Amino acid sequence: MGIVHHSNYLRYFEVARLEWLSQLGVSYKLMEQEGIIMPVIEVNLSYKTPALFEDKLIVEVNLEEVPKVKMKFSYLIKNQNNQIVCLGETTLAFLNSKTRKPMRCPEKVKILFFGKE
Protein backbone atom coordinates (compact mmCIF):
# COMPACT_ATOMS: atom_id res chain seq x y z
CA MET A 1 0.00 0.00 0.00
CA GLY A 2 2.92 2.37 0.67
CA ILE A 3 0.96 4.59 3.07
CA VAL A 4 2.25 5.44 6.55
CA HIS A 5 0.13 3.74 9.24
CA HIS A 6 -2.04 6.20 11.15
CA SER A 7 -0.52 5.29 14.54
CA ASN A 8 2.91 6.56 13.44
CA TYR A 9 1.75 10.17 13.56
CA LEU A 10 1.64 9.98 17.36
CA ARG A 11 5.29 8.92 17.32
CA TYR A 12 6.13 11.85 15.05
CA PHE A 13 4.36 14.18 17.49
CA GLU A 14 6.32 12.74 20.41
CA VAL A 15 9.70 13.00 18.70
CA ALA A 16 9.01 16.61 17.65
CA ARG A 17 7.77 17.54 21.14
CA LEU A 18 10.79 15.99 22.86
CA GLU A 19 13.18 17.73 20.47
CA TRP A 20 11.39 21.06 20.99
CA LEU A 21 11.52 20.68 24.78
CA SER A 22 15.17 19.63 24.64
CA GLN A 23 16.08 22.73 22.62
CA LEU A 24 14.57 24.83 25.42
CA GLY A 25 16.53 22.95 28.06
CA VAL A 26 13.68 20.80 29.37
CA SER A 27 14.71 17.19 30.02
CA TYR A 28 12.12 14.50 30.77
CA LYS A 29 14.83 12.49 32.50
CA LEU A 30 15.74 15.37 34.85
CA MET A 31 12.08 16.10 35.53
CA GLU A 32 11.51 12.46 36.46
CA GLN A 33 14.52 12.61 38.78
CA GLU A 34 12.83 15.60 40.44
CA GLY A 35 9.60 13.62 40.89
CA ILE A 36 7.65 15.03 37.95
CA ILE A 37 6.09 12.97 35.16
CA MET A 38 4.19 14.28 32.15
CA PRO A 39 1.87 11.68 30.62
CA VAL A 40 -0.19 12.42 27.52
CA ILE A 41 -3.82 12.60 28.66
CA GLU A 42 -5.53 13.66 25.45
CA VAL A 43 -4.81 13.35 21.72
CA ASN A 44 -6.60 14.74 18.69
CA LEU A 45 -5.56 14.07 15.08
CA SER A 46 -7.00 15.15 11.76
CA TYR A 47 -5.62 13.44 8.66
CA LYS A 48 -5.58 15.61 5.54
CA THR A 49 -3.66 13.61 2.92
CA PRO A 50 -1.82 10.29 3.22
CA ALA A 51 1.91 10.29 3.88
CA LEU A 52 3.79 7.78 1.76
CA PHE A 53 6.76 5.69 2.91
CA GLU A 54 9.27 7.72 0.89
CA ASP A 55 7.91 11.15 1.88
CA LYS A 56 10.14 13.59 3.72
CA LEU A 57 7.94 14.87 6.53
CA ILE A 58 8.34 18.11 8.45
CA VAL A 59 6.72 18.34 11.88
CA GLU A 60 6.00 21.74 13.41
CA VAL A 61 5.16 21.87 17.11
CA ASN A 62 3.84 24.77 19.18
CA LEU A 63 2.95 25.24 22.82
CA GLU A 64 -0.60 26.57 22.75
CA GLU A 65 -0.90 28.22 26.17
CA VAL A 66 0.98 29.00 29.35
CA PRO A 67 1.09 25.68 31.21
CA LYS A 68 -0.64 25.41 34.56
CA VAL A 69 -1.40 21.80 35.48
CA LYS A 70 -1.59 20.79 31.81
CA MET A 71 0.40 21.59 28.69
CA LYS A 72 -1.27 21.67 25.28
CA PHE A 73 0.76 21.30 22.08
CA SER A 74 -0.39 21.65 18.48
CA TYR A 75 1.26 19.94 15.52
CA LEU A 76 1.35 20.40 11.77
CA ILE A 77 2.92 17.74 9.57
CA LYS A 78 3.76 18.58 5.95
CA ASN A 79 5.33 16.53 3.19
CA GLN A 80 8.15 17.59 0.87
CA ASN A 81 5.58 19.22 -1.45
CA ASN A 82 4.40 21.45 1.42
CA GLN A 83 1.05 19.62 1.55
CA ILE A 84 -0.52 19.35 4.98
CA VAL A 85 -0.58 15.67 5.90
CA CYS A 86 -1.88 15.84 9.46
CA LEU A 87 -2.92 18.32 12.14
CA GLY A 88 -3.01 17.38 15.78
CA GLU A 89 -2.97 18.30 19.43
CA THR A 90 -1.74 16.61 22.57
CA THR A 91 -2.40 17.55 26.16
CA LEU A 92 0.06 16.47 28.84
CA ALA A 93 -0.45 16.69 32.59
CA PHE A 94 2.13 17.45 35.26
CA LEU A 95 1.94 14.69 37.89
CA ASN A 96 3.83 14.00 41.09
CA SER A 97 5.60 10.71 40.33
CA LYS A 98 5.06 9.31 43.83
CA THR A 99 1.41 10.23 44.39
CA ARG A 100 0.37 10.31 40.70
CA LYS A 101 -1.64 13.43 41.59
CA PRO A 102 -1.76 16.55 39.42
CA MET A 103 0.64 19.35 40.24
CA ARG A 104 1.33 22.82 38.91
CA CYS A 105 3.92 23.36 36.19
CA PRO A 106 7.23 24.08 37.90
CA GLU A 107 8.13 27.77 37.71
CA LYS A 108 11.57 26.98 36.27
CA VAL A 109 9.89 25.18 33.36
CA LYS A 110 7.60 28.15 32.67
CA ILE A 111 10.65 30.43 32.66
CA LEU A 112 12.30 28.23 30.02
CA PHE A 113 9.21 28.61 27.83
CA PHE A 114 8.46 32.28 28.35
CA GLY A 115 11.28 33.92 30.30
CA LYS A 116 10.66 35.74 33.58
CA GLU A 117 7.05 36.81 34.02
Secondary structure, DSSP 8 states (H G I E B T S, - for coil): --B--TTHHHHHHHHHHHHHHHHHT--HHHHHHTTEE--EEEEEEEE-S--BTT---EEEEEE-S--SSEEEEEEEEE-TT--EEEEEEEEEE-EETTT--B----HHHHHHHH---
